[in-house]
Each structure stands twice: as C-alpha cells, then as structure tokens.
Amino acid sequence: MGRRRVINRDAVLDAAQRVVSRDGAAKLTLEAVAAEANISKASVLYDYGTKEALIRAIIEKRVAAETERVETVTAQIGERADAAIRGRIAAAVRSVSDEDRAVAISLCAAAAQNATLRHPIQEAYRRWIEEIEATSEHPRGALLAFLALEGLTLLEWFGLHAFPPEQRERVLSEIDWLRTQSPAHVEHDAALPNKVPR
C-alpha cells in the first residue's frame, strides 16, 4: 500500500481562489478545485469535506492575510498614539487587483447567505473594532474613522466608485482627522428622527 501524497493546503486554497475568481463561489466545486490544483477530488474531500468548509477556509485565509498586512503596516508606525487606526489608514493606500475584487465580491455573496461563512469575518471585525477603541486617545473619533475607511474600501472593492488619486488622498487625510475628534454624545431624538415626515 503506497503512502498518501501530502497535499499543500495553501496550494489547494490558492487553486480554490482562482476558481472563485474565474467562476464565482456559487460554481465552486471540489472537482473544479482538484482540477485547478492538479490533485484528486478525494484529496480535496479529505482535507475539507464540503464546499462550505472549503469556502470558509478561503475566507479565513483572506481574513488572516488582511490582518497580517495591516499589522505589518501598523508595526512600521511604531509605539505611537492611535497606532491601530493609523495603521489601517496607512494600509488603505494599496490598490485592488481585478482578481482580488472578483474573489471578494463572490465570497461576500456566499457569506451573505450563510451565517457559518460570515462568522470569521464578523469575528475579525469584532477584534479590529475592540483594538481600535482600546488603543485610541479618542475612541469615538477613531471608530468613526474606521467606519469611514470601511465605507471607502467597500466602494472600491465592489467597484462602485473610485476617487481620483488626489481626491482619494484628501479623503484619507480627512479620515485621519476624524480619529482625533471626540464627538459629543447626541440625544437620539434630536439627531435621528424616528418618524418619517408626512
């Protein structure tokens, strides 16, 4: 009896991402990933078991890569005030490739329909928000900066809007200004009317 071939899980996930980029998560199959990775379907099945588990592993890998990328930028900032939010703002300068955009859109569509797939993303956001609030001199301003940054990022990732470079740079500068603000508490009734005018 021969030894089972050792499969590189990262190579399988890379192959799965290529399939998702090309065909979308809805059309991802274990067979397609096996063919892309040049391995047997049984090997993919052995490591992941189901399509859902494979998609979740792709999501977890992408979340880990994004976390590592931002942490690397943050480490370059050093032990400065607001390092966590500053690192996120500094990391936002990168451009998004068409392949990354295609994978992100497809994975978001899959996660929107499946709580198990959303969980790694939800956990990442929970950790990021907690870290930003815990390490910022102005936690409310830092949270607003994070929300504005996420809005900008999602517009770009989903291909909904792209600011010209100079305007984008100005927007990032203004988002950085937000982190230094301490918004006063506003009463709900005064700020957000809960009734639609007739």
N, C-alpha and C positions, 0 to 999 in steps of 0.2 A: 504494500500500500504506500503510495507516494505521499510526500508531505504537502500540506495545503500551502498554496502560494500566498505569501504575505502581501496584503494589499495596502497601499499607501492611502490612508483615509483622506488626507488633504488632496491628493490627486483625484480621488473619486468626487470630492466636493467641488473641486475646480471644474471637473467634467460636467457635474450637475449644474453648476452656474452657467457654463457655456450653453447647455441645453435650454435652461430657463431663458437666457438672453436671446437665443435664436427662436425658440418655440413658445415660450411662456410657461409659467408654473402649472397652468391648467393642463398642458400637454406633456408635462414631465412624466416619464415612465421609468421604471427600473431598467427596462430593456434599452431605452434610449441612452441612459447614463452608462450602462455597461458597454454599449457600442462606442460611445464617445471616449470612455476610459480604456477601451480595448481590453476588457476583462469579461468574465462570465456574469450573467444575471444572478447566478447563485451567490457570487461573491458580494454583490451589492445587497442582495437579500440578507445574507449572513450578517453584514455589518449594520444594516439599517432596518430591515424587516418590512417597512412600509414606505409608501410615497410620502406620507405625512411626516414620518420620522426623518426622512431624507431632507425634506424642505425645512423642517425645524433645525436640522444640523447646519444647513446653508445659512439660515437666519442667524443662528448662534455664532457661526464663524464670521459673518459680516459685522455683527454687533461687536465681537471681540476685536476685530481688525480696526473698526472705527474708534473703539475705546483706546486701543493701543496708540493709534495715530494721534489722537487728541492728547493723550498722556505724554507722548514724546514731545509735542509742541509745548505743553504746559511745563515740562521739566526744563526746557530751554529758557523759560521765563524766570525760573528760579523761585526762591522763597520770597515772593512779593505779595503784597496785599491783593486779594481777589484773583489769585493765580488760576483757580479752576475756571472762572468765567472768562478771564483774559485769554487763557489757553484755547478755549472754544472759539472765541472771536478770532484769534490769530490763525487757528486751524481752518477757518472758513474761507481762506484765500484760494484754496485749491479749486480747480475746475473739475467738472464732472464729465467723464467719458460717456459716449453713447451706449457702450456695453453696460457700464455701471448703472446708467439711468434705466435701461431696459430691464435689468435684473431687479432693481429696486422697485420699479412700478409693478412688475409681475409678482414679486414677493409680498408687497403691500396688499395687492388684490387678493392673494391667497390668505394672508393673515386677517384681512377684514372679515373673512367668512369663517374663521376658525380660531377660537379662544386659545387653544393649545399653541398655535403658531404665533399668536400675539404675545404670549407670556414672556418670552425672552426680551422682546422689545419693551414691554411695559416695565420689566424689572430693570432694564438698562436706564430708561428714563427716570424711574424712581431713584436709582442710585445717583445719577447725574444731578438731578434737582436737589437731593439731600446734600450732596457735596457742595454745590454752588451756594445753597443757603447757609450751610455751616461754616463756609470759609470766606464769606464776603463781608466787607465792612458795612455794606448797605444791602442786606439780603433781599428786600423787596425790589430795589432797583436792579439787582443782579438777576433776579427771577424774570423781571420784565425784559431785560436784555436777552436772556436765554430764550424767552418766548418769541421775541422779535427775530432773533437769529434763526430759530427753527422755522419761522414763517418764511424768511428769505431763502433758507436752504430748501424747504419743500417746494417753493415756487420754482426753483432752479432744477431740482431733482425730477420733478414731474413735467418739466418742460413747459410750464405755464407762463413764465415770464423771465426774461434775462435783462438785467440792468446793464447799460453800457459801462465799461470798466471804471470811468471816472465817477459816475453816479453810484456805482456799487461800492467803491472805496469810501465815498462820502456817507453812504448808508451804514457801512460797518463802523465808521468813526462815530456816527450818531448812536449806534447801538452801544458802542463802548461808553459813550457819555451817559446812557441810561443806567449803566451799572453803578455810577457814582451818585445816583439820585436816591432820595428817601421819600417815596410818595407818602403823603399824609393819608391816614385812613379816611375813606369817604363812606358816608352812610349809604346803604344800598338804595333806599328810596330816592335819595337825591340824585345819585349818579345813574342808576339804571331804572327807568320807569318800568313797572311791572304790568302796566296796562297799555294796550295799543290804543292810540287816539282814535276817536270815532269821527 
